[in-house]
Amino acid sequence: EMLNIVGIQASIVLYPTESGGVIISARSIGEINVQLLLEELGGGGNKSAAGVQLEGISLREGAERLFEAIDKYFKE
């Protein structure tokens, strides 16, 4: 649904696991390659759909790592 919003090129969802980690799911319909973005965090997928599981971190730390990966993606 989020990708149906005008001007949105990618959507990323973070959610905590019961075991104390974070799962990140990313989807893209534009020029943003979410595979490259989440590979930076140890995940994988393809240009339009990717994911990663981060164990032993808080939701806040997962978001911080994601923001760092996003910054690096757009700098390159």
N, C-alpha and C positions, 0 to 999 in steps of 0.2 A: 504494500500500500504506500509506503513512504517514497518509493521510486516513481509513483504516479504524480507526485507533486511537481509542478512546473519548476524547472531550474535545478532539480535535485539530480546529481550525477551518480551518487553512491549513498548507500545506507549501511551503517554499522551498528550492531547491537551487542552490548556486553551484558552478561548476567552471571551471578555467582553460582558456584556449584555447592552441593551439600558437603562435599569433602574439603572445602576451603580453597577453592581456586576460582578461576574466571574462564568462561567460554566467550569467544568473540566470533561473531558471524558477520560477514560482509558481502554485500551484493552491489553490482554496478551495471548501469546501462549506458554509460558514457565512455569517456576517454580514460577514466581512472581505472588502473589495473589493480584490483584488490588482491590478486595473487601476490604481486610484488610487495604490496603493502604488508600483508600478513606473514610473508616469508621472513620478513625482518624480525618477527616475533617467534619464529619457529613453526609457523603454520604452512598451509598450502591450499591448493585449489586450482582455479583457472581465472582468466581475466575478469569474468563476470560474477564468480562465486568462490569464496574462500572462507576458511575458518582456522581457529587455533584454540587449544586448551592450554591455559597457564595454571600450573599447580602451585599451591602454597603461597598465594598472594591475595591481597584484598582487592575488592572491586576498585577502590581508589588507585591502588598501584597499577592495576591492569589498565585503567584509563590513562594514567600517566605514561605508561609504556606505549600505549596506542598513540597518544598525542606526539610522542617523540618519533615514532615510526612515520606518522603522517608528515611531520615537519621534514624528516629526512627524505621522504618520497618526493615532496614538492621542491626540495632544494636540488635534487639530482635531475 
